[in-house]
Amino acid sequence: MRVGRLVRFLAGLYNGSDYPFDLTDLRALDTRLANACLDYLNYDRLGKAEVHKHLQGGDRQLNQWIEDVGLEPALRLDEAQAQAFARLPDETGRERAELLREAIADLFEKYRRKTYGPT
C-alpha cells in the first residue's frame, strides 16, 4: 500500500519517536516515489519549515492521514520502567526479546482472565 508507506514516511519526519519509519519501506515504492521521499527528506533537513507546515491544513491534515491509515504511536516505557527492563537480562540471564514476549503473554492472559474470568 503506497499511501500507507508515504503517510508513515511523513509521520516519521513529523514525529519520529512516536512514528518510527523503517527505511526499507522505501524499497517497496516505485523509483519516482522513493526519490520524491528522499528529495523531501533533503528539503526538510534544511529546516526551513516543519513537515506539517508544507501541507494544506497543517497538523490537522497530517493527523487525519495518520488516522486514515491506522497508524498508532510507538509504545514507550516511562524512565523507571525502561531502567528496570534494561537490567532484567543481566539479572535473569535471559534474552531481552524472550522477556518482552513473556511480559506481553502475561499481559494478554491477565486481560483474558479479567474479561472472561478463570477457565
C-alpha positions, -999 to 999 in steps of 0.1 A, spaced: 0 0 0 18 31 -13 -3 56 5 3 40 39 41 40 33 40 76 23 20 86 53 43 66 76 73 85 60 57 119 66 46 109 101 82 98 108 95 132 97 69 149 118 75 129 149 100 100 145 99 89 182 61 83 180 61 71 144 94 55 135 98 48 98 117 18 85 138 30 56 135 -4 39 98 6 32 112 29 6 123 -2 -14 86 -11 -19 79 22 -36 85 28 -73 116 48 -81 98 81 -86 80 80 -53 111 68 -34 132 96 -49 105 121 -41 106 109 -4 144 113 -4 141 148 -20 116 158 6 139 145 33 167 167 20 143 196 18 132 191 54 167 187 65 173 224 56 149 232 84 130 259 66 96 247 79 83 217 98 69 189 76 33 196 86 37 233 76 40 222 40 6 205 40 -26 223 32 -44 221 66 -11 216 85 -12 194 116 -49 186 111 -43 172 76 -13 150 86 -31 138 117 -61 129 96 -39 109 72 -23 91 102 -58 82 115 -70 72 80 -42 46 75 -45 34 111 -10 44 124 -6 41 162 22 59 181 51 37 192 47 22 227 72 36 252 81 28 288 85 55 313 120 61 326 117 38 357 102 10 336 129 14 309 157 12 335 141 -18 353 136 -36 320 172 -28 309 185 -46 340 164 -78 335 186 -96 310 216 -94 333 196 -102 364 179 -132 349 204 -144 323 176 -143 296 174 -126 263 156 -92 262 132 -104 234 123 -135 254 115 -114 284 94 -90 263 74 -118 247 68 -133 282 56 -99 296 32 -95 267 19 -130 270 13 -123 307 -5 -91 299 -28 -108 274 -35 -136 299 -43 -111 326 -67 -92 303 -83 -125 292 -89 -135 328 -102 -101 337 -125 -100 307 -137 -137 305 -130 -149 340 -109 -180 350 -110 -210 327 
